[in-house]
Amino acid sequence: MEEARWGFSDGSVTDLLEARGLHGATDINKRVQFHSSLVQRLALEKELEGHLGCVNAIAWNSNGSLLLSGSDDTRICIWSYGNGELLHDIETGHSANIFCTKFVPETSDEVIVSGAGDAEVRVFNLSRLSGRRPIELSMEPTAVYQCHSRRIKKLAVEIGNPNVVWSASEDGTLRQHDFRECSSCPRARSANQECRNVLLDLRWGAKKSLADIPKQPLALKSCDISSVRPHQLLVGGSDAFARLYDRRMLPPLSTCQTKKEPPPCVKMFCPIHLADTRKSNLHLTHVAFSPNGKEVLLSYSGEHVYLFDVDLENTSSLRYTADDVREQLCLPPFNKELAKLVPKQQKFHVDTFKKLMQVATKSLEMGTDLMHGVEACSTVLPAVDPYIDDNMKHDCLCTRAGLYLKRRWKNDVYMAIRDCNSARCIDSRSFQAHLYIAEALLQLGRLKEASEYVDALNFLVPPYSGSVKQVENIKEQLFAAELEKNKKDQVGNTNTDARHGRLRSLSDILFRSDASGSSSQEGREDSDYDDEMELDFETSASAESTHNDDSAYQPEVAIDMKQRYVAHCNVGTDIKQASFLGEQGEFIASGSDDGRWFIWEKRTGRLIKMLVGDGAVVNCIQSHPYDCVVATSGIDNSIKLWTPDANATSMVAGPEIDVSSVIENNQRKLSHNREIMLRAGREVVARDENKAGWV
């Protein structure tokens, strides 16, 4: 499906360039860097070859002249941006996959740091390299920190600080390593290990739902420090919640000899429909601040990419509590006595928005090009335009809800309910909003609530045959669903004893940690699929003792998403990134399990570009600090650089293929049983013996 090209809010690049002489170059250069006209033309320029394994980490230096990469081959490579030359190939001494690398700021790009599956952080000073030979067989680190007990998945540095690096590990701790204090430390669990560098101890930090008291180990997968407000620290791991901390408010650095209750976070981020899933395999793979620090981006395993506001008023509708989570699907239909119509503003509709609504309405009526229709609505709704009145907003919200319900991609049903509730804020007696909520509740199996909405439709149905028929259809569906539920309940009652007495399957044994949390790491360090298994909700420490003073626990408030990005598949690896592109951060990019990477317009969630970037999986995406250049890497041994190409005008970069079929296939994968995905991943690895390690 080749979509019609709709306009973008950043205007014409020609106008921006002409304005440079009037308004100065700095702001204009930022806006031009990843201008929509350039993003649409991104294409593969070159591949950087030198690694012998999956490339799990890439990072630019501050001025963009160098690119750093780390791999399953335990080597770090440093590349020249100017000509793509391999400047240094460093044998790090790590004994397992490198998952993260960084240039340390304010060191003239001479100090680099790496974190790996061997639970070590290693620091190297490039000024010690002998000459400029591209191959260095080995290099002694200037510091080795061995205080983590599990894999290190992410490193963070602070702009302007050459002395400190932070490491996030699956052992549930985030540690602060100060180069001025020590150059090494004993291995974790050593008799003399007393490293006082634990900034966050979240070994009691995870929970299954917002209402729960945190009692589970939080295996950290990602962290980030705001470049604008460096006291703000964002972490994500083996549950659904990203947590923002103010480093100035945290307790003093400590050891890990005793477990402590997690410190309170300043803010917590999670889409409301994921805040009570109670799925032990739902976890974050990447968290990131926007360039201006006002937004955060979260990427979930088995889920989508979501955008959140950091700076919210206390009264913001995006804030929610555990009670709101329970009520999101249980808002009662209109009150027949008290409901009031909200006065609708009457304005003229501009032609562009009318055409977009016609596209969406046609998609809904025909049941085709549903993604196209959703994106048409998503382009209209966030527009700031006096010609978009309440009538159009209401109709657009209801149309998009109907499209979501027909498309049925993962969690589309929750997006439909959100839209319907927004439409009811405009018109509390909206027939279409009530109809679609009833249909959504049916899809979710919430038959009691669906029945209440169906009853309400009798008072709202307009007096024409089309709507009456819609009500009759939803009643028939509800009746059929109730019959089916009764049959299943009867069968379930007869099988209760057998179900409770079933033996554990092979997958139960292989893919769950034992009750003591002592599942072995040996022999699994090269497995990229080794994610929530070691520290999931069933493990361990939490089974050994109980949380202190449960009665004193204060329910938390979370911040809901403001945009969702759908197209990719994130199941196979747990280092998959989602990134803001450029200094303005107006576009979002993510890798995918199908070997592609995707670019969306941040404001609308509209898919802009789909690019083939790997033979198996794209994990890492890092945009250049100043140029319209993106570096990507994944299971392949190479790093790929993408730049605008005048001939690349299609949405697809790579072999031409139907966009909708690719995305629908990815959505099916997201809903598949995890065991199926594990088996598929192992088949890919088996086909290429040189590509060890899926993260």
N, C-alpha and C positions, 0 to 999 in steps of 0.2 A: 504494500500500500504506500503510494507516494502522496504525502499530504500536501494540501494547498499551503503555500507559504504565507503565513500571517505576519503582520508587522511586529516589531519589537519596541520596547519603551525607550531604548537607548538612541533612537533616531538614526540619522545618516552619519556615517563616519566622515564623509566629506565636510559636513557642517562642523563637526568637532575639530577637524584639522584646521579649518579656516578660523575657528574661534580661538585657536592657540595664541595667535598674535594679539588678541584683545584681552584674554583672561589669564594669560600665563600658561606655561607648559606643564607644570607639575600635575595639576588636577586633570587636565586634558589627556596627558599621557596615560594616567591610570584608567581613564574611561575608554581610551582607544585600545589598550593592551588586549583585553578579551572582549572586543566589540562583537556584537552578534554577527556582523558580516564576515568577521574572521573566524569565529567559532564554527560557523556553518561550513567553512572550507578547510577545516583541519584534515590533514592526511599524513600518512607515514612518510617521514623524510629519510630517516636512517636507523640502523640497528647498531648497538654497541655490543660487541661480542668479546668475551674474555672469561666469563665465569664458567664453571663446570657443573653447576647445579641450579636449582630454582633461585631466582633473585627475589628475596623476601623483603628487602628494604632499599629505598632510594631517598636521597636528600640533597638539595641544592645548598651551596654556600650562600652567604648573605648577598653577594653581588651577582650571583648567577654564573660565575666564570668556571665553577667546578661542580661536578656531580659525583656523589658518593653512593656506593652500593654495597650491600652485604648479601651473602648467599648461603645455600645449603653446603657449599664447598668449604665453608668456614673462612673464606677469604673476603677481604675488603678491596674493592677497586675504586680508584679515583680517576675520573675522566675529564678531559678538557671539553668545555662547551663549544669553544670556537671551531675545533676541527674533529671532535669526537675521538681524539687520541687517548689511549690508555696510558696514563702517566705513572701510576703505581699500582701494583698488584701485591697486596700484603697478606702473608700467612699470619693469621691472628693468634693461633694457639688455642682457639676455642675447640672443644671436643664435640660440639653439636651445632645444629643449624643456627646461623645468625638471623635474628628476627628484627633487629633495629640498629640503626646507625645514625650518628649526628656529627656535624661540625660544631665544635664548642665556640661560642661567640667571642669576639674580641681577642682572638689568638692568631690573627693573620692566617687563618685556615690551616694552622700547623698542628692543632690538637683535635683529634677525632675520638669518638667513643662508640663502643659496640656492646650489644646485649644479645644473649644467645640461649639456646635450649639447655646448655650446661649450667644455667643459673648464675653465670658470671657476667660482670660488667668489666670491660677492658678499655683502658685509655692508652692512646698512642700519640707520640710527638713526632710529626713528620720531619722536623728539622734534623732528626737523627738519621734519616735515610742517607745512604752513601750514594751521592750523585743523583742522576735523574733516570736511572735504569727503570724500564717499565716493570721488570720482574724483580721482586724481592722475595727470596725463598722464605724468610722468616724475619720477624721483627719483635724485639722484646718490648712488652708494654711498660709504660711508665707507672701504671697502677692497675691492680687487679682486685676487684671487690667480689668476694665469694659468699656474702652473707645471706643471699636469697637461697631458698630451699627448692624452688621450682622454676620453670622456664620464665625468662624475662621477655615480655612481649612488646614493651614500648619504653622509649627514653624520651625525656623532655629537657629542654634547656631554656634559659631565660635570656632574652635579648639584653646585651650589655653586661652579662655576668660570665666571666671566664673561669670561675672557680668552682662552680657547682653543676652537677647533673642529677636528674631524678630518674629512678627506674621503677617501672610497674611490673609486678610479677604475679604469676598464678598461685604463689604461696599466700596471697591475700594482703601483702604489704606493699606500700610505696615508700621507697627509701631515698634519702638525700645524701649524696656523696660529695663531700667537700675536699677538693684536691689539696687544700692547705693543711688539712688535719692529719691525713694518713694516706699512704700510697697502696696499702693492701689491708686485707682483713682475713681472719680464719674462715674456713669453710663452714657453712651452716651446720648447726648441731654439734660442732666441735666442743670439746670440754671447756676450752678457754674463749669461746665466742661471746663477746660482749659488745658487739658493734652498736653504738648508740646513734643510729642513723634512721630509725623508723619514723617517718613523718606521718604516715597513715597506717594504722593497723586495722584492717577490715576483715580479719579472720572470723569475726562475728558480724559481718556487715551486710550479708545478702538476705533477701526475703522473697517469698513467692508472690506476695501481693502488697499493695500499698498499706493495707490495714494490718499486716503482720508485724510482729516484733522481730527485728533482725537477729537471727540466731545462727545463720548458716555462713560458711566460708565464702567470701567473695573473691573468686579467682580473677585478678585484674587482667584485662586484655588490652587496654589502651588508656592513655592519659594525654593531656595537653595543658599548656600554660598560656594564658592570654598574652598576646604581644602588646596589647594596649594597657591592660591592667594586670601586670605580672603577679600580683598577689592572688589572682584567681586561678584555681587549679581544678581541672575537670577530669574525672575518672569514670571508666565504665568497665564492666566485667560480666560475671556469670549470672546476672539477673537482668531484669528489664529496665532498671533505673540507672541513669547517669547522674552523678552527684557532683555539685560544684562546691568547693571549699574556699574559704578565705585563709590563706596561709598565715596571716597575722593573728588569726583567732584560734589556731590549732595549738594543742599542748606542746610542751618541749619535746625534742627528739628523745626517743626511748629505745630500749632493746626489745627483743622479741621473746624474752625468757618467760614472760607471763602474758596471757591474753587479756586484752582490755576491751571494754565496750567501745564501739566506734564513736568517734566524735561527731557531733551534729553537723550536717552539711548546711550551707547557706541556701542552696536551691537544689531541687531534684527534678529531673526531666524524664517524662515517659508519656507516650500516647495513651490516652485514657482507656482505649480499648485493649491495651496490653497490660494494664496495671493490675489485673486480677486473673491472668490466664492460668496461673499455677502449673505452667509447663516447665519442667526442670531443664529442658534443653534450650529455652529461649534465653539468649544472651547477646550482649553487644560485642561487635568486633572492632569498632572504631568510634572515637569521639573527637570532635575538633571545634575550636572557636573560629568564628568568621574573622576576616582581616581587621574589621573594626571592633571586634570583641562584643558586639551587641546580639549575636546569634550563636547558636551551637547546632552542630550537625551530628546525628547519630545514625550508625548503620548496624542493623540487627542480623544475626544469623537466622535463616529461615523466615525472614521478614523483609521489610522495605527500608528505605532511607527516609529520615524525618528531620524537619527543621523546627527549631524552637527559638522564641525570644528570650533573651537573658534579662533585659530590663523591663520588668512589668510592674504596673501599679498593683497595690494590694487588692484592688477591686476588680482586677482584670478577669474577664470571663474565661481566660485560659488557665487560671488556677483552679485546682480541684482537690477534693479530699476523698477518703475512702467511701464516704456516703454518696458522693457524686458518682463514683465508679458504679456502685450498685444501682443508682437511679438513672444512669444514662439510657438504659433500655426500658426503663419502667416509668418514664414520664407519662402521667395519665393523659388520655385524650381530652379534648376540650370539655370544660365544664358547661353543661347545657344551660345553666342558669346565669353564670357569671361571665362567661366568655365575651370578650369585646373585640370588635374589629379595630385594628390599628389603622388610622387614616393613611391612605396611600397618596404619596406625592404624585402629581400629574405633570410630567414633562415630556418633551418630544424625544424620541429615540433616534440616535444617529445611525446612519445607514450601515456603517461597519459592524456595529453590534447587532443590528437586525440580521445581517447576513450570517454572522456567526451563530445566532440563535436558530436561524433556518437550517444551518448545517446540523446542529445538535438535534433539533426536532426531527429532521429527516432520518438521522441515524437511529433515533429511538423508535420511530414508526416502522422503519424497515428492518431493524435488528441487525444492521450491518455497520461496519466502520465505527464500532462503539468507542474505541479509543479516540478516534478523531472527534467524535461528538463530545466526549468528556473534556478533551483539551479545548474545544471551542467554548464550552461553558467556563472552563477554568481561566480562559483569556478574558472573558467578560467580567467575571465576578470581582477580581481585585482591582479593576480599572477605576481610577479616580476621575470621574467625568460627570458633569452636571446632567448629562442626558441619560444616564442610567438611573431610572427611577425605581421605586419600590416594586412596581408591577413587574418590571423586567428582572429584578433581583429574585423575586419570588418564583417567577416562571423558570428562571435559569437554575435555581437551586433544585426545584422539583424535577426539571428535565435531567439534570446531572444525576440526581438520586435514582431516577428510572433507568438511566444508562448504566449506573453502577450495578443495579440489581439484575440487569440483563447480562452484563459482562461477567460478573461473578469471579473476578480475580480475587486473590487472597485479601480478606478484610474489606473488600468493596462494600459488603453489607453494612459494616460500621460507618463507612464514609457516607452511605446513603442515609442512615439514621441521623448523622450530624447535619446533613444538608436539609433534611425534612424538619428537624427541630429549629434550624435557622429560618426556614420558610415559615414556620408557625409563629416565630417572633414577629414576622411581618403581618401575617394573617392567621390568627389563632383558630379560625374555622376553615382552614384550607382543606378542601376535599382531597386534592392530589397528594398533599403531604401526609394526611392520615392514611390514605390508601397505600402509599409506598412504605410507610412505617409498618402497617399490618403485613405487607408482603415480606419486608425485611425480617420481622419477628418470626414469620413462618419459616424463612430460610434458616434461622438460628434455632428453630425448634422451641421457641418460647410461645407455646400455644395459648396459654392463659392470657398473656398480655396481648397477643394477636387478636384473640377473641374480643377483648375490650375495645380495640380499635375498630374491628369489624362492626361491632354494635354501634359505635359512634358514627360510622359511615351512613347508617340509616337516617341520621338527622342532618347529614351534610350533603347527601347526593343531589347534584343539580337535576332539574326535571327534564333531562333529555336521555335518549335511549343508550347512548354510548357509555355514560357514567353508570347507569343502572346495570348494564351488562358487566362492567368492571366489578361492581359490588357482588353480583351473583357469582362471578368467576372466583373471587377471593373467598367467598363463603364455601364454595365447592372444594377449593384447595384446603381450607381449614378443616372441613369435615373429613376429607380423605386423610389428612395428616393425623387427625385424632384417632381415626380407625387404625391406622398403621401403628401409632404409638400404643394403643391398647393391645394389639396383637403382640408387639415386641415385649410389652410388660408381662403378658401371660407366659410367653416363651422364657423370658428372663427369670420369672419366679420358679419355673420347673427346673432351671439349670443352675440355681444359686449354689447348691451344695457342690456340684462339680466344678463350678468356676472358682470357688474359694479354695478347693483342694487341688488346683492344677499345679503341675510341676513347673519349675523355672525352665524357660526355653534357653537355647544356646545364646540367643541375643541378650537375654537377661543377664547371663553370666559374663558375656564378653563386653557388654556396653554399659554396665553399671558398676560403680565402685562398691567394694564390700562395706559392711556396716562400720568398720573401724577406720575407714578412709585410708587404708594402707595399700591400695592398688599400686602395683609396681610401675615405676617409670622405666626400668631397664628394658631395652629392646624396643622402646616406643619413641625415643627421642626424635626420630626422623619422620614421625607421622604428623602431617598437618591436620589430620582429622581429630587429633587428641585434644579436644576442647574441654567441654564441661565435665568430661568423664572423671578427671581426678578430683575436682572440687565441686561436685554438684550438690543439690540440696539434700541428698541422702547421706553424704559423707559425715563422717566424723567426730570432729571435735565437738560439734553440737550434740552428738549423741552421748558424749561422755559426761556432760554437765549441763546445767540449765542457766538461762539468762538471769542475772541478778535483778531483783526488784521489778518484776514484770508490771506490777501495778503502777509504777511511776512512769511508764512509757507514754510519751505524748504522740498522738497520731500526727502523721506528717502531711504536708501539703505538697503537691506536685504541680508541674507546669505541663500543659497539654501542647501537642504539636500545632504548628500553624500551616505546614505544608508537607505533602507526602510525594515521594519520587518513586515511580513504579516502572519497571521494565526488566531490570536485571534479576539474577538469581544469586543469592548468597547463602549457600548451605555447605559447600564442600570444604571451605577453609575458614579459619577464624582469625586471619590477619587482613581481611578484605577492607580496604579503605573507601571512604567517601570524602571528597575534598571540595572546597571552594576553589574556583579557578580565578587566578589573578588578584591584583591588589584591591579591586572593587568587590570581588566575590559574588558577581551577579549570575554566575552559572555554577551548577553542581555536577560533579562527575563521580562515577563509581565503577569499579570493576565487576566482573560477573563470572559465574562458573561455566558459561558457554564460550569462554575465550574472547568475549567482547568487552568493551567498556562503553558507557552511556553518558550522555551529557543532557542535562535539563536546564531550562530557564528557571532560575530560583524563584522568582515572584509567582509564576503561574503553575509550575510543575510540569510544563509542557516539554515533551521529549524533542530535543533538537538534533541530536546526532547519535549514531550507532556505529562503532568502529571495531573491526576485528584486530585484536591486539595480542593474541597468544594462541598457541596450539591447544591449550586446555583451559587455563583459568587466568584472568587478570586480577591481581591482588592490589598492587600499589599504583597510585596516581599522584604525581606531584607537579604542579605548574611552576614554570620559571618565575623568579621574582619580578622581572620587568618586561620580558618579551612574551609574545603569544606563542609559547612553546610548552608542551606537556610531555613529561617523561612517564612511561608506564613499564611495569614488569609483572611477572607472574611465574608460572611453572616453567616456561622456556628459560634457557640459559642466557638470553639476551635482554637488553634494555632497549626500548623503542622510543624514539623522539618524534613528536608530531608537531607539524607547523602548517600554517595556511597554504593552500594550493589553489591557484585561480581556477583550475579545472575541476576541483572537488566541490561540486554544487549539490550533489545528492545527499539525502539524510544518511545514507549508508556509505561508509568508507570501508572498502574491501569488496569481496565478491558480492554481486547484487543478489539480494534475497528479500522475500516478503517480510516487511518489518513486523506486521501483526503476528505472523506465524512464529517468528522468533520469540516475541514477547510472551505469547500464549504458552509456548513450550516452557519458558522460564517460570511462568506462574504455576504450571503443573508440577514442575520440579519442587517449587517451594512448598507445595502441599503433600509431596510424597513422604512416605515413611523414611525416617533417617537411615534406617538400615539399608534401604535400597540405594540411597545416595552414597553411603559408605562403600557398598559393593561396586557401584559405578566408578567411584574414584579410584578404587584399587585396580580396577581393570585398566584405567588410563595409565596409572603408574606402571603396571605390569607391561604395558606396550612400549615403555621407554625406560629401560633399566638405568640410564644415566640420570634420570630426573628423580632423585630420591627426595622424598619428604613432601608431604602435604601438611599445611599448618592448620 
